[in-house]
Amino acid sequence: MASPIDFVSGCVGGAAGVIIGHPFDTVKVIMQTSQQHISAMSVIRNCSISSLYKGIRAPLTGLAAINAVVFGVYGSVMRFCPGQSRQQDLTWSGIAGLFAGMTQSIISSPMELVKTRAQLNSITEWDCMKRILRNEGGLRGLYRGFGITLARDCPAFATYFFTYEWMIGNLQQKSKKNQSALATEQPSTFDMLAAGGTAGALSWLVIYPLDVIKSRIQADNRYKSVSHCLREIIDREGFNVLMRGCSPTLIRAFPANGATFVVVTWTLFAYEKYVNQSTNHLFRSSNIRSVTSTTAAANTAATKTSTATTKTNDKSSLIQE
């Protein structure tokens, strides 16, 4: 079982990441699902602040469940990792991230479907979910796009965890701390922001074309399969469509993931310091920075995360709450 502090810190940090990153996600979704080329600045000019936050309830309310799953799976795998060398730790971080991404996609897929539909339609997430359940085959309708979500999240989370652990370790070593300090001291805010932002951006870059396809499939019921969607959008809009909306996504990744890492790590270290909890909880004290990485991913994914989509035509100029 995960320690309550892992769950709490994940929720708090994840919420921070979603609040900071959601406007960028809205811009990305509109650009991804537009039938015409549209710039990020033109989307922003046509939106109000409230419209940029449209659809945020779904990712916020889904955070608790997603982070509980991500932390539980990641912690369970890391608990059994040999940990005999830094290289083994990095390898197991990637493996644990892959399993965490695989498991959390069960929750994130329907959540992103609802978020996507709500972002570009003038209905609430609750009304959107009821409409899907009523008109699109019940739970099966809510899981439209699950396969491509799974294919996206497994490599995304593996890349995310591996990159964060590698970067934070190197940054701390460059600050000339000894091995004992590396295991017990909190990373600097700058280190967490740099490592978290880089890990988030890289994890999105690796899987971005899959995310575009996922968005189109969840937004438009006419696509029968991943291959059908891929053929149609490339024939109609060219190969460039697979990277449409990537810029706001990468820009979003830095502040959103950086904020998540900082908030989660502060929460964990405050708990260790002021509650005098032994290090015998879900993650080893030396892996507190690993805990941080889990949350950010889930919500960016979350959260890694993810990324929604919308009506299939010109509706792309509409924006989130």
Backbone hydrogen bonds, N-H to C=O, Kabsch-Sander energy under -0.5 kcal/mol:
donor,donor_aa,acceptor,acceptor_aa,energy
6,D,3,S,-0.9
7,F,3,S,-1.4
8,V,4,P,-2.9
9,S,5,I,-2.7
10,G,6,D,-1.7
11,C,7,F,-2.2
12,V,8,V,-2.5
13,G,9,S,-2.6
14,G,10,G,-2.6
15,A,11,C,-2.3
16,A,12,V,-1.9
17,G,13,G,-2.0
18,V,14,G,-2.4
19,I,15,A,-2.6
20,I,16,A,-1.9
21,G,17,G,-2.4
22,H,18,V,-2.3
25,D,21,G,-1.7
26,T,22,H,-2.3
27,V,23,P,-1.9
28,K,24,F,-2.3
29,V,25,D,-2.5
30,I,26,T,-2.2
31,M,27,V,-2.2
32,Q,28,K,-2.7
33,T,29,V,-2.0
34,S,30,I,-0.8
35,Q,313,N,-0.6
43,V,39,S,-1.6
44,I,40,A,-2.5
45,R,41,M,-2.4
46,N,42,S,-1.1
47,C,44,I,-1.5
52,L,48,S,-1.6
53,Y,49,I,-0.8
53,Y,50,S,-0.7
53,Y,320,Q,-0.8
54,K,51,S,-1.3
56,I,53,Y,-1.5
60,L,56,I,-2.1
61,T,57,R,-3.0
62,G,58,A,-1.7
63,L,59,P,-0.6
63,L,60,L,-0.8
66,I,62,G,-2.4
67,N,63,L,-3.2
68,A,64,A,-2.1
69,V,65,A,-2.1
70,V,66,I,-2.9
71,F,67,N,-2.9
72,G,68,A,-2.1
73,V,69,V,-2.8
74,Y,70,V,-2.7
75,G,71,F,-2.6
76,S,72,G,-2.1
77,V,73,V,-2.3
78,M,74,Y,-2.6
79,R,75,G,-1.8
80,F,76,S,-0.7
80,F,77,V,-1.0
81,C,78,M,-1.0
89,D,85,S,-2.2
90,L,86,R,-2.4
91,T,87,Q,-2.2
92,W,88,Q,-2.7
93,S,89,D,-1.9
94,G,90,L,-1.9
95,I,91,T,-2.2
96,A,92,W,-3.0
97,G,93,S,-2.3
98,L,94,G,-2.1
99,F,95,I,-2.1
100,A,96,A,-2.4
101,G,97,G,-2.7
102,M,98,L,-2.2
103,T,99,F,-2.2
104,Q,100,A,-2.6
105,S,101,G,-1.3
106,I,103,T,-1.4
107,I,104,Q,-1.3
108,S,104,Q,-2.7
109,S,105,S,-2.1
111,M,107,I,-1.4
112,E,108,S,-2.8
113,L,109,S,-1.8
114,V,110,P,-2.2
115,K,111,M,-2.3
116,T,112,E,-2.9
117,R,113,L,-2.3
118,A,114,V,-2.4
119,Q,115,K,-2.2
120,L,116,T,-1.0
121,N,118,A,-0.8
123,I,121,N,-1.8
128,C,124,T,-2.4
129,M,125,E,-2.5
130,K,126,W,-2.3
131,R,127,D,-2.2
132,I,128,C,-2.1
133,L,129,M,-2.5
134,R,130,K,-2.1
135,N,131,R,-2.7
136,E,132,I,-2.3
138,G,132,I,-0.5
138,G,133,L,-1.2
140,R,137,G,-1.2
141,G,138,G,-0.8
142,L,138,G,-1.3
143,Y,139,L,-1.3
144,R,141,G,-1.4
146,F,143,Y,-1.8
149,T,145,G,-1.9
150,L,146,F,-2.6
151,A,147,G,-2.1
152,R,148,I,-1.4
153,D,149,T,-2.7
154,C,150,L,-1.9
156,A,152,R,-1.5
157,F,153,D,-2.7
158,A,154,C,-1.9
159,T,155,P,-2.5
160,Y,156,A,-2.3
161,F,157,F,-2.5
162,F,158,A,-2.0
163,T,159,T,-2.5
164,Y,160,Y,-2.4
165,E,161,F,-2.5
166,W,162,F,-2.3
167,M,163,T,-2.7
168,I,164,Y,-3.0
169,G,165,E,-1.8
170,N,166,W,-2.0
171,L,167,M,-2.8
172,Q,168,I,-2.1
173,Q,169,G,-2.1
174,K,170,N,-2.0
175,S,171,L,-0.8
176,K,173,Q,-1.7
177,K,172,Q,-1.2
182,L,178,N,-2.2
183,A,179,Q,-1.4
184,T,180,S,-1.0
184,T,181,A,-0.6
185,E,181,A,-3.1
192,M,188,S,-2.4
193,L,189,T,-2.6
194,A,190,F,-2.8
195,A,191,D,-2.9
196,G,192,M,-2.7
197,G,193,L,-2.4
198,T,194,A,-2.2
199,A,195,A,-2.6
200,G,196,G,-2.5
201,A,197,G,-2.5
202,L,198,T,-2.7
203,S,199,A,-2.3
204,W,200,G,-1.6
205,L,201,A,-2.4
206,V,202,L,-2.1
207,I,203,S,-0.9
208,Y,204,W,-1.0
210,L,207,I,-0.8
211,D,207,I,-1.5
212,V,208,Y,-2.1
213,I,209,P,-2.0
214,K,210,L,-2.4
215,S,211,D,-2.5
216,R,212,V,-2.2
217,I,213,I,-2.5
218,Q,214,K,-2.4
219,A,215,S,-1.7
220,D,216,R,-2.1
223,Y,220,D,-1.2
229,C,225,S,-2.3
230,L,226,V,-2.8
231,R,227,S,-2.4
232,E,228,H,-2.2
233,I,229,C,-2.5
234,I,230,L,-1.9
235,D,231,R,-2.5
236,R,232,E,-2.2
237,E,233,I,-2.6
238,G,234,I,-2.0
241,V,238,G,-1.3
242,L,239,F,-1.8
243,M,240,N,-1.8
244,R,241,V,-1.3
246,C,243,M,-1.9
249,T,245,G,-1.2
250,L,246,C,-2.6
251,I,247,S,-2.5
252,R,248,P,-2.2
253,A,249,T,-1.8
254,F,250,L,-1.1
256,A,252,R,-2.2
257,N,253,A,-2.0
258,G,254,F,-2.3
259,A,255,P,-2.5
260,T,256,A,-1.9
261,F,257,N,-2.6
262,V,258,G,-2.3
263,V,259,A,-2.5
264,V,260,T,-2.6
265,T,261,F,-2.5
266,W,262,V,-2.6
267,T,263,V,-2.2
268,L,264,V,-2.5
269,F,265,T,-2.6
270,A,266,W,-2.4
271,Y,267,T,-2.0
272,E,268,L,-2.3
273,K,269,F,-2.5
274,Y,270,A,-2.9
275,V,271,Y,-1.8
277,Q,271,Y,-0.8
287,N,284,R,-2.0
288,I,285,S,-1.6
290,S,287,N,-0.9
291,V,287,N,-1.5
292,T,288,I,-1.7
293,S,289,R,-1.6
294,T,290,S,-1.7
295,T,291,V,-1.4
296,A,292,T,-1.6
297,A,293,S,-1.9
298,A,294,T,-2.0
299,N,295,T,-1.6
299,N,302,A,-0.6
300,T,296,A,-0.8
300,T,297,A,-1.0
301,A,297,A,-3.4
301,A,304,K,-7.8
301,A,305,T,-1.2
302,A,296,A,-0.6
302,A,297,A,-2.4
302,A,303,T,-9.9
302,A,304,K,-3.1
302,A,305,T,-0.9
303,T,297,A,-2.5
303,T,299,N,-0.7
303,T,300,T,-0.9
303,T,301,A,-1.7
303,T,304,K,-2.8
303,T,305,T,-0.6
304,K,297,A,-3.7
304,K,300,T,-0.7
304,K,301,A,-4.4
304,K,302,A,-1.2
304,K,305,T,-1.2
305,T,301,A,-6.5
306,S,300,T,-0.9
308,A,306,S,-0.6
316,S,313,N,-1.0
317,S,314,D,-1.8
318,L,315,K,-2.1
321,E,53,Y,-0.8
